[in-house]
Amino acid sequence: MDESGLSRTDLGLFLDLSATDPAQPDYRRLFQALRQAILERRVAGGSRLPSTRALSAALGIARNTVKNAYELLQAEGYLQGRRGAGSYVAELPELDRPATRSGPRQNAVERVESRQSAGPGLLQTAMPALDQFPHRRWQRALQHASTGGGLLAGDPQGDSALRFEIARWLGTQRGMQVEPSQVLITSGSQQGLYLIASQLLTRGDLVLLERPGFFGTEDAMRTAGACVSRFHQQQLEQVDDLPEAKLMVLTPSRNFPLGHTLPADRRLALLNWAYERELWLIEDDYDSEFAAGPALSALYSLDRRERVIYAGTFSRTLFPGLRIGYLVLPRVLVPRFVKVRRVVDGGLSMLPQRALAEFMACGDYSRHLRRMKRLYSQRRESLEQLLAQSELGQLPIIDAGGGMHLCIQLPSHCDDGEIMAQLESRGVKVRAISLYDEQCGPGLVLGFSADNPDSMARGVEALTTVLEPLLEQ
Ligand SMILES: Cc1ncc(COP(=O)(O)O)c(C=O)c1O
C-alpha cells in the first residue's frame, strides 16, 4: 500500500489512506478511506466505483484486498453491487454535523480533575497512608473470599456478610441501631449520593447543601435536575428561616473541609424541623473514624422517625481504589433503592465485598483503624510543627482537629485556586478552600495522612516557596 498514505488513482478517485489506522489490515484501511470519501460526498451517490482490477492496479495492491474492501462496503450498505455491472455508491442521507459551539462550562469536580493529575502527590487530601496498608492481611481476606463464594454474583443490595459487619460496626463505633437489611452497598459514597438524588428528587426540587461542602454532592444533585441552595451550619440556629426543600445534605460530625461539628441543640432542632416538613436528611459521615478523641454520635442515632439517610465510605479508612461505600436507609426506602440497584448494575463485584466482610469479621479492620488513627494524629502534629517552624507559622489553622487534613487561612489578596495550580506543578496536591465554597477562603486544605516525615518536609518546603512571596505583599 502507498507509504505516503495518500493515493490519487488515475481513476479520478482520491483516497486519504493516511487518515486510516496503520495497525489495521490493508483491506480495512481501504474500506475506511472509501467510506470516508462516500460520507464526505467526494464520490456521489449513484456513481460507479472503479472495478476491483482497475483499483488494485492503480493503487498497486492485491486485487483481493480491494474485493474484501468492496464486500465490506456492500455488507454495510455503502455500495450496491449489480452482478456483472460493477459497484455503485448507495444514495445515503447526509449526516448532520455537530453544532460548533464552545464546550460546556466545567464544574468544580472537572476543574479539579483536569488540574490534578492521577497518582499520589505531597500533602494530598483524602489519601490514606497506603505505605502502611496491611497487604498480607488483605491478601488473606481476598484469598478467603475467592474460595468462599466471592466468585459468584451476589445480592444487588450488597453481600449479606458485609452488610452484617457494617451494621455491627456502626452499632459499636457510632451508636447506631442498624439492621443489615437497611444497608445498601454502593460504589463509594458518591454513588450513594447519586442514587439518593435519582430516587428522591424530581426535576426542579430544591436541595439544601451545607457550605462549604464536597462538590461531588452538588454534582450528584444537579445531575438529577435539582436546584441547589446552600446554608452554613450556623444558619441551623434559625432552621425555620431555611427555604422549603426536599432533602438536605450535611456533615454534622465534621464539616468538609473546615472540620467544625454540629452541636446537639441544632441537631435536635433540625430533626424536628425535618419531621415537620417531611424532609430527608442525608448525613455524609466521610471520616469520623479519625476524629480527635471518640467520634461524635451520628445524627442518625438521634433520629426517631427514620428521616436520616446515613452515607459511609471505605475510601479513606482502607484505600480509595476499593470503591466501596454504603447507605443506611430508612426501611421504607429499601425496596426502591434495591430495585434501582438491580437495574443499574446488578450489584457490585462480590470478591472485594466478601474480602472486606472477612477483613472486618476477623478484627483486621478495627486493628488497622486503631493504628491509622494513632499515625494520623502523629502526622497531624508533625505537619503543625513543620508549619509553625517555617515562614508560614503566622497563617491561622482553621480546623477542629483529627481527620486526615487541616486547613490554613491565607491573606485575603491571595488567589487560592491559582496557588493550588502552582503547587500542583511542584507535585503538591493540596486543594483550595474556595473549591468547596466560593464565599469561603482564601485558604488551603493540606492532607497529612499519606505523608512520611520526608515527603511532608518536602511538601512544606514547596508550600513555603510558593506562599512566602505572597505573604510579603
Ligand atoms: C465529604 C465527602 N463525601 C463524599 C465523598 C465521596 O467519597 P467516595 O465516593 O470515595 O466514597 C468524598 C470524597 O472525597 C468526600 O470528601
The ligand as a MOL file (V3000), in Angstrom:
LIG
                    3D

  0  0  0     0  0            999 V3000
M  V30 BEGIN CTAB
M  V30 COUNTS 16 16 0 0 0
M  V30 BEGIN ATOM
M  V30 1 C -17.1250 14.7930 52.0860 0
M  V30 2 C -17.0610 13.7100 51.0640 0
M  V30 3 N -18.1560 12.9790 50.8090 0
M  V30 4 C -18.1480 12.0020 49.8920 0
M  V30 5 C -17.0210 11.7040 49.1740 0
M  V30 6 C -17.0660 10.5800 48.1580 0
M  V30 7 O -16.2850 9.5310 48.6190 0
M  V30 8 P -16.2310 8.0960 47.9180 0
M  V30 9 O -17.1160 8.1190 46.7280 0
M  V30 10 O -14.7980 7.8620 47.5960 0
M  V30 11 O -16.7280 7.1290 48.9650 0
M  V30 12 C -15.8490 12.4440 49.3890 0
M  V30 13 C -14.6260 12.1520 48.6210 0
M  V30 14 O -13.5710 12.7500 48.8110 0
M  V30 15 C -15.8720 13.4750 50.3600 0
M  V30 16 O -14.7740 14.2040 50.5970 0
M  V30 END ATOM
M  V30 BEGIN BOND
M  V30 1 1 1 2
M  V30 2 1 2 3
M  V30 3 2 2 15
M  V30 4 2 3 4
M  V30 5 1 4 5
M  V30 6 1 5 6
M  V30 7 2 5 12
M  V30 8 1 6 7
M  V30 9 1 7 8
M  V30 10 2 8 9
M  V30 11 1 8 10
M  V30 12 1 8 11
M  V30 13 1 12 13
M  V30 14 1 12 15
M  V30 15 2 13 14
M  V30 16 1 15 16
M  V30 END BOND
M  V30 END CTAB
M  END
